[in-house]
Amino acid sequence: MNMNASILTSLVRSVSQNTKYFLGRRIVKSSTGHRFKSYEGDGKTTVSILNTDPSTGLMIDSYSQMGFRLNNGMVVIGPMAIFPKTVLSWNIDSVTKVNEESLSLFCALEPKIDILILGVGDNQEFSTFNRNILKYMNQNKISVELLTTEQACTTFNFLNAERRYVAGALIPPNSLRVNEDDIAATKIRVKKIYEDND
């Protein structure tokens, strides 16, 4: 018996007498014998891809050591300050240059932002970050989430999709993490380029 079959067998055993599962949907019998489905919709699952919906505002599609690509096709070279509907070039060289002056823009905004997502590049950049900045932002009643740039991009997109008043201060990383999906996508792009040239 393979592992999936043993898991399925133990799952079936654990289901009580009054509950049955049918094609992934839970059906419960009441004491009168009436059956209730846990999902009463039209049966169709819908998926919304957030970064293609212009009503969600700006989203970060990708990043590199040079900068960021946004969902509207815009490319930002170097560090950026991003808001739900606006993006600005952020004039700093490295995480060591992040100070009260470089973050004063976020404190001057009205209405105040809910949270500032601070993407400081790579994991090793955390050690050079001035922790007094967090105290400064707390004094200005702004919550700060200090993350790697990879995590900061994802967090900004998620909070922006929730319609939170969020801002991101993002520094491109010095190194990139490559996985099998990236390698496969690159191979497909290269193959397509050579096929188009033939």
Helices and strands as residue ranges (DSSP letters): H 3-14, E 19-22, E 25-29, E 35-37, G 50-52, G 54-56, E 60-63, E 67-70, E 75-77, E 80-82, E 87-89, G 95-97, H 104-108, E 115-119, G 123-128, H 132-139, E 143-147, H 149-161, E 166-170, H 180-197
